[in-house]
């Protein structure tokens, strides 16, 4: 049994493994193709390999099991996946006419405990390994029989608490799966010192920072971890990121009725972001059972958007996908009832 899963290994690493098994080096290219392009689930299914060899070795590929899948009315698919240690995660496939986006989880649960997010109320179990992030993408690609074109690391977890595995996974997804880094987005609520670590990696991805409030006081109310990371410092780290990577930062702002959606706060947000190479993504709140928040009316959302636009802030309202399958932003959580359903 090979201790390290084959998924997540580079071609040179796979070549070393194949030759150590006494097989010719060219089999590594075949293995690489079956892993990353065909998304093979079991070593025994790689039919180009001699049956005698397939029967003899039982390497761990690093693939998960689909326990359950839900399809929303708009075609969005949410998957409940079981990992090697029995842990459960959720991942989402979002198909449109011209693209297939996967919403990738980076942790089992999440330690950030944002008040309006279902995953944050689940608690935290562990970080995901490189192969577990790749597996989600390959699972969706195989299940929907379509090439994945875009990735958003906006699933369960805080990606910047798992930076090393995240950066490695991005390289593998780009170099081995052929997905452009420019079609990838990393979403974070902000972790001290981690944005600069990400900048050092010099990736071509989009950094999306979950702001949700233009004042430190309100932000702390919504995001408990914000008390350790003043808004001023977070924005300075974002400015440094733009300067070092030459990549625009996107700011996510979940609109909660009567909490952070007032015209006054829209003006404050515009003032905060004026003169930036940035973009604001307004996300109408997606309801979860045990949070007291409501989604604002469309008129209220449009008013907020108009104020930002009047201040020359680039702004869009995110179209909600997957709501009917509890697969929209902030709704991912492995419930006990879902576990039983597997």
C-alpha positions as CSV (number, residue, x, y, z in Angstrom):
1,X,0.0,0.0,0.0
2,X,1.4,3.4,-1.0
3,X,1.2,5.8,1.9
4,X,0.8,9.0,-0.1
5,X,-2.2,9.1,-2.5
6,X,-1.2,9.2,-6.2
7,X,-3.6,12.0,-6.9
8,X,-1.8,15.3,-6.2
9,X,1.6,13.9,-7.4
10,X,3.5,15.5,-10.3
11,X,4.6,13.5,-13.4
12,X,8.2,13.2,-12.1
13,X,6.8,11.9,-8.8
14,X,4.5,9.4,-10.6
15,X,7.5,8.3,-12.8
16,X,9.5,7.6,-9.7
17,X,6.7,5.5,-8.2
18,X,6.0,3.6,-11.4
19,X,9.7,2.7,-11.9
20,X,10.0,1.7,-8.3
21,X,7.3,-0.9,-9.0
22,X,9.5,-2.3,-11.8
23,X,7.3,-0.9,-14.6
24,X,8.6,1.0,-17.6
25,X,8.7,4.8,-17.2
26,X,6.2,5.5,-20.0
27,X,3.4,4.1,-17.7
28,X,3.7,7.2,-15.6
29,X,2.3,9.3,-18.4
30,X,-0.6,6.9,-18.8
31,X,-1.2,7.0,-15.0
32,X,-1.0,10.8,-15.1
33,X,-3.6,11.0,-17.8
34,X,-6.0,8.5,-16.1
35,X,-5.7,10.4,-12.8
36,X,-6.0,14.0,-14.0
37,X,-7.9,13.8,-17.3
38,X,-10.1,10.8,-16.9
39,X,-10.6,11.1,-13.2
40,X,-10.3,7.3,-12.6
41,X,-11.6,6.2,-9.2
42,X,-9.7,2.9,-8.7
43,X,-6.3,1.7,-9.8
44,X,-7.9,-1.5,-11.0
45,X,-9.9,0.4,-13.6
46,X,-6.8,1.7,-15.5
47,X,-7.3,-0.8,-18.4
48,X,-4.1,0.2,-20.2
49,X,-2.0,-1.4,-17.4
50,X,-1.3,-5.2,-17.3
51,X,-4.0,-7.0,-15.3
52,X,-1.3,-8.8,-13.4
53,X,0.2,-5.5,-12.1
54,X,-3.3,-4.1,-11.3
55,X,-4.1,-7.2,-9.3
56,X,-0.7,-7.1,-7.5
57,X,-0.6,-3.4,-6.3
58,X,-3.3,-1.6,-4.4
59,X,-2.2,2.0,-4.3
60,X,-4.3,4.7,-2.7
61,X,-5.5,7.0,-5.4
62,X,-7.0,9.6,-3.0
63,X,-10.6,9.6,-4.3
64,X,-13.7,10.3,-2.2
65,X,-17.2,8.7,-2.4
66,X,-20.3,10.5,-3.3
67,X,-22.7,9.8,-0.5
68,X,-25.5,12.1,-1.8
69,X,-26.2,14.7,-4.5
70,X,-28.8,17.3,-4.7
71,X,-29.8,19.1,-7.9
72,X,-31.3,22.6,-7.6
73,X,-33.9,24.0,-9.9
74,X,-31.3,26.0,-11.7
75,X,-29.1,23.0,-12.4
76,X,-26.6,23.6,-9.6
77,X,-25.5,20.3,-8.1
78,X,-24.4,19.9,-4.4
79,X,-22.4,16.8,-3.4
80,X,-21.9,15.2,0.0
81,X,-18.5,13.5,-0.2
82,X,-17.0,11.0,2.2
83,X,-13.2,11.2,2.7
84,X,-10.8,8.4,3.6
85,X,-11.1,9.0,7.3
86,X,-14.9,9.1,7.3
87,X,-15.1,12.9,7.4
88,X,-17.8,14.6,5.2
89,X,-17.5,17.7,3.1
90,X,-19.7,19.4,0.6
91,X,-18.7,20.7,-2.9
92,X,-20.8,22.4,-5.5
93,X,-20.9,22.2,-9.3
94,X,-22.4,25.3,-11.0
95,X,-23.0,24.7,-14.8
96,X,-24.0,27.5,-17.2
97,X,-24.1,27.5,-21.0
98,X,-20.5,28.4,-21.4
99,X,-18.7,27.3,-18.2
100,X,-18.6,24.9,-15.4
101,X,-17.6,26.3,-12.0
102,X,-16.7,24.2,-9.0
103,X,-17.1,25.7,-5.5
104,X,-14.2,23.9,-3.6
105,X,-14.0,23.3,0.1
106,X,-10.6,23.8,1.8
107,X,-11.4,22.5,5.3
108,X,-13.8,20.1,7.0
109,X,-16.0,22.7,8.7
110,X,-14.7,26.1,9.4
111,X,-13.2,27.8,12.6
112,X,-14.1,31.4,11.6
113,X,-17.7,31.2,13.1
114,X,-19.2,34.0,10.9
115,X,-22.6,34.6,12.3
116,X,-24.6,34.3,9.1
117,X,-22.8,31.3,7.6
118,X,-24.0,27.7,8.0
119,X,-20.4,26.2,7.7
120,X,-19.2,28.5,10.5
121,X,-21.9,27.1,12.8
122,X,-20.7,23.5,12.1
123,X,-17.3,24.0,13.9
124,X,-13.9,22.9,12.6
125,X,-12.5,19.4,12.2
126,X,-9.3,19.6,10.0
127,X,-7.6,21.0,6.9
128,X,-8.1,19.2,3.6
129,X,-5.0,17.7,1.9
130,X,-4.0,18.6,-1.7
131,X,-5.6,15.5,-3.2
132,X,-8.9,16.1,-1.3
133,X,-9.2,19.5,-3.0
134,X,-8.3,18.1,-6.5
135,X,-10.7,15.2,-5.9
136,X,-13.7,17.6,-5.6
137,X,-13.0,19.1,-9.0
138,X,-12.5,15.7,-10.7
139,X,-15.7,14.4,-9.0
140,X,-17.8,17.2,-10.4
141,X,-16.1,17.0,-13.8
142,X,-16.8,13.2,-14.1
143,X,-20.3,13.4,-12.7
144,X,-21.4,16.2,-15.0
145,X,-19.4,14.9,-18.0
146,X,-18.1,18.4,-18.7
147,X,-14.7,20.0,-18.4
148,X,-14.4,22.3,-15.4
149,X,-13.4,25.8,-16.5
150,X,-13.6,27.9,-13.3
151,X,-12.9,27.3,-9.6
152,X,-13.9,29.3,-6.6
153,X,-12.4,28.3,-3.2
154,X,-15.5,29.4,-1.5
155,X,-16.8,26.1,-0.1
156,X,-16.4,25.0,3.5
157,X,-13.5,26.4,5.4
158,X,-11.2,29.4,5.4
159,X,-8.6,28.8,2.5
160,X,-5.9,31.0,4.1
161,X,-5.8,28.8,7.1
162,X,-4.6,26.1,4.8
163,X,-2.2,28.1,2.5
164,X,0.5,25.5,1.8
165,X,-1.9,22.9,0.6
166,X,-4.0,25.5,-1.2
167,X,-1.1,26.8,-3.2
168,X,0.1,23.3,-4.1
169,X,-3.5,22.3,-5.1
170,X,-3.7,25.4,-7.4
171,X,-0.4,24.5,-9.1
172,X,-1.7,20.9,-9.7
173,X,-5.1,22.1,-10.9
174,X,-3.4,24.4,-13.4
175,X,-0.4,22.2,-14.5
176,X,-2.0,18.8,-14.4
177,X,-5.7,19.4,-14.9
178,X,-5.3,22.3,-17.3
179,X,-7.4,24.9,-15.5
180,X,-6.2,28.5,-15.9
181,X,-5.1,30.2,-12.7
182,X,-6.9,33.3,-14.0
183,X,-10.2,31.3,-13.8
184,X,-9.7,30.6,-10.1
185,X,-10.8,32.7,-7.1
186,X,-9.7,32.4,-3.5
187,X,-12.3,33.7,-1.0
188,X,-11.1,34.8,2.5
189,X,-12.5,36.7,5.5
190,X,-8.9,37.7,6.2
191,X,-6.3,36.0,8.4
192,X,-3.5,38.0,9.8
193,X,-0.2,37.6,7.8
194,X,-1.7,35.2,5.3
195,X,-2.5,37.5,2.5
196,X,1.1,38.5,2.3
197,X,2.1,34.8,2.3
198,X,-0.3,34.2,-0.6
199,X,1.2,37.2,-2.5
200,X,4.6,35.5,-2.2
201,X,3.3,32.6,-4.2
202,X,2.8,35.0,-7.2
203,X,-0.4,33.2,-8.4
204,X,-2.5,34.5,-11.2
205,X,-5.7,33.9,-9.2
206,X,-8.3,36.5,-8.0
207,X,-8.3,37.2,-4.3
208,X,-11.8,37.8,-3.0
209,X,-12.0,39.3,0.5
210,X,-15.2,39.0,2.5
211,X,-15.7,42.4,3.9
212,X,-19.5,42.5,4.9
213,X,-19.1,45.8,6.7
214,X,-17.3,49.1,6.2
215,X,-16.6,49.6,9.9
216,X,-14.5,47.6,12.3
217,X,-17.3,47.5,15.0
218,X,-20.0,46.1,12.6
219,X,-17.5,43.7,11.0
220,X,-16.6,42.3,14.4
221,X,-20.2,41.7,15.1
222,X,-20.6,39.6,12.0
223,X,-17.2,38.0,11.9
224,X,-15.8,37.2,15.4
225,X,-12.2,36.7,14.1
226,X,-12.2,40.3,12.8
227,X,-11.3,41.5,16.3
228,X,-7.8,40.1,15.8
229,X,-7.5,41.8,12.4
230,X,-8.4,45.5,12.3
231,X,-10.1,46.5,9.0
232,X,-7.4,49.1,8.4
233,X,-4.7,46.5,8.5
234,X,-6.7,44.1,6.3
235,X,-7.1,46.8,3.6
236,X,-3.4,47.7,3.8
237,X,-2.6,44.0,3.3
238,X,-4.9,44.0,0.3
239,X,-3.2,47.1,-1.2
240,X,0.2,45.4,-0.8
241,X,-1.2,42.3,-2.5
242,X,-2.4,44.4,-5.5
243,X,1.1,46.1,-5.7
244,X,3.0,42.8,-5.5
245,X,0.8,40.6,-7.8
246,X,-0.6,43.3,-10.1
247,X,-3.9,41.4,-9.7
248,X,-7.2,43.2,-8.7
249,X,-8.8,42.4,-5.4
250,X,-12.5,41.6,-5.3
251,X,-14.5,42.5,-2.1
252,X,-17.5,40.4,-1.2
253,X,-20.3,42.0,0.8
254,X,-23.2,39.9,2.0
255,X,-26.3,42.1,2.3
256,X,-28.3,41.5,5.5
257,X,-31.6,43.3,5.7
258,X,-31.5,46.2,8.2
259,X,-28.0,45.2,9.4
260,X,-25.4,46.3,6.8
261,X,-27.6,47.4,3.8
262,X,-28.3,51.1,4.7
263,X,-27.5,53.9,2.3
264,X,-25.2,55.4,4.9
265,X,-23.1,52.2,5.0
266,X,-23.0,52.2,1.2
267,X,-21.5,55.7,1.3
268,X,-19.0,54.6,3.9
269,X,-18.0,51.5,1.9
270,X,-17.5,53.7,-1.2
271,X,-15.3,56.1,0.8
272,X,-13.2,53.1,2.1
273,X,-12.6,51.7,-1.4
274,X,-12.2,54.9,-3.4
275,X,-9.1,54.9,-5.7
276,X,-8.6,51.1,-5.5
277,X,-7.9,48.6,-8.2
278,X,-10.9,46.6,-6.8
279,X,-14.4,45.3,-7.5
280,X,-17.3,44.9,-5.1
281,X,-19.5,41.8,-5.3
282,X,-22.8,42.3,-3.5
283,X,-24.3,39.0,-2.3
284,X,-27.9,39.0,-1.2
285,X,-28.1,36.9,1.9
286,X,-29.0,33.3,1.5
287,X,-31.1,32.2,4.5
288,X,-30.1,29.5,6.9
289,X,-32.3,28.0,9.6
290,X,-30.5,29.2,12.8
291,X,-29.5,32.8,12.0
292,X,-31.8,35.7,12.6
293,X,-31.1,37.5,9.3
294,X,-33.2,38.3,6.2
295,X,-32.4,39.0,2.6
296,X,-33.0,42.7,1.7
297,X,-35.7,43.6,-0.8
298,X,-34.5,44.0,-4.5
299,X,-35.1,47.8,-4.2
300,X,-32.8,48.0,-1.2
301,X,-30.1,45.9,-3.0
302,X,-30.3,48.1,-6.1
303,X,-30.1,51.3,-4.0
304,X,-26.9,50.1,-2.3
305,X,-25.5,49.1,-5.7
306,X,-26.4,52.5,-7.2
307,X,-24.7,54.4,-4.4
308,X,-21.4,52.5,-5.0
309,X,-21.7,53.0,-8.8
310,X,-22.3,56.8,-8.3
311,X,-19.0,56.8,-6.4
312,X,-17.3,55.1,-9.4
313,X,-16.8,51.8,-7.5
314,X,-17.0,48.8,-9.8
315,X,-19.9,46.7,-8.4
316,X,-22.0,43.7,-9.4
317,X,-24.8,41.8,-7.6
318,X,-24.1,38.1,-7.5
319,X,-26.8,36.0,-9.1
320,X,-27.8,33.4,-6.5
321,X,-27.3,29.9,-7.6
322,X,-28.3,26.6,-5.9
323,X,-30.7,28.1,-3.3
324,X,-33.3,25.3,-3.6
325,X,-30.6,22.7,-2.8
326,X,-29.1,24.7,0.1
327,X,-26.0,25.0,-2.2
328,X,-25.7,28.8,-2.3
329,X,-23.0,31.0,-0.6
330,X,-23.0,30.5,3.2
331,X,-25.3,27.5,3.1
332,X,-22.8,24.6,3.1
333,X,-23.0,22.5,6.2
334,X,-23.0,18.8,6.7
335,X,-26.1,18.2,8.8
336,X,-26.6,15.1,10.9
337,X,-29.8,14.3,8.9
338,X,-27.8,14.5,5.7
339,X,-25.2,12.2,7.1
340,X,-27.9,9.6,7.8
341,X,-29.2,10.0,4.3
342,X,-25.9,8.7,2.9
